[in-house]
Amino acid sequence: MSDIQKKQPILMLAPLAGISDWPFRLRCQECGADELVTEMVSAMGLLQAPSDSRAYQHLLAFHERERNLTIQLFGHQPDIMAGAAARVSLLPQYKGIDLNFGCPAPKVTGSGSGSALMKNLARSEQIIRAVRKATAKPLSVKMRIGWDSNHINAVDFAKMCEAAGADSLCVHGRTRQQQYAGRADWGVIAQVKQAVSIPVIANGDVFTPQNAQVLLNQTGADGIAIGRGALGNPWLFGQIRQALRGETPTVPDAEEILKTALSHLQDMVTFKGERWALIEMRKHFAWYLKGSKGAAAMRAQINQTEDLTTLVSLLETHFKTLV
């Protein structure tokens, strides 16, 4: 996470596995996101992949128009994490490195990575110190408030991160046990903010400009990381910025939504080819269509379409009926 200004809260796109590739990140940047974070990247996979391999290029895929891009690494071995950090430190497209101590997915926590590291402060500290020695780039940590309701240790964990060399923190206000259910506990994020001197980014349950303002007021955070709230709604970043300036947030019309969706589609075709783009974009179109008249029927048609020209025609016809 780059130079975070307290006077102007940072608006960050949170990492989203399987979603925040560069076509999606660009949409968010164009709509007002100040900072971008990649999908989580396996430190082990990064070290094992030859630099000229397709796997390596896919892991590190980015677009030259992206700015303020941070790469997020996950793993549980200090030496592997440090090695991966050293490798990506040589790549100019990344402004910083983020360590994933927050992913709740069983396949990640089962190996001792992600939010499982919140149960192991000693190992987490070893990782941070090892990565800190391996890179001069800004180093951030993505964390949760604890493993479960009986083990909410966010304050102690945050203090450890700062002492070990982290430059900033991003705190999701849920435990690993909660996954994404229930409500994010912004009160614990406020406690973390009070406990450390490094910048703290608040994450969890930001879906409108209004609750973004409430979150900032309640936590005193230096910024907000938005994940699920940006799905099908990258305009949320700009709307929040407008609200913070005291302006009325601009709501995109059907023409703007169509334009953004088609740009997203074209970039996905460039990134993954037509066949995979059609598959990958189905979920994004479902999000772009959410709330519009006839969305359910349109989703069904999109999911059966295997031709790019037909898909574009369907989208254009649908959104023109909404103008």
HUGI-V443061 format. One record per helix or strand of 3 or more residues. SS is the DSSP state (2 for helix, 1 for strand). FROM is the first residue (numbers start at 0). LEN is the number of residues. If there is no record, write none. Layout:
BEGIN
SS,FROM,LEN / SS,FROM,LEN
END
This chain:
BEGIN
1,9,4 / 2,21,9 / 1,34,8 / 2,42,6 / 2,53,6 / 1,68,6 / 2,77,11 / 1,95,6 / 2,105,4 / 2,113,6 / 2,120,14 / 1,137,9 / 2,153,11 / 1,167,8 / 2,185,10 / 1,198,5 / 2,208,11 / 1,222,4 / 2,227,3 / 2,235,9 / 2,253,36 / 2,294,10 / 2,307,13
END
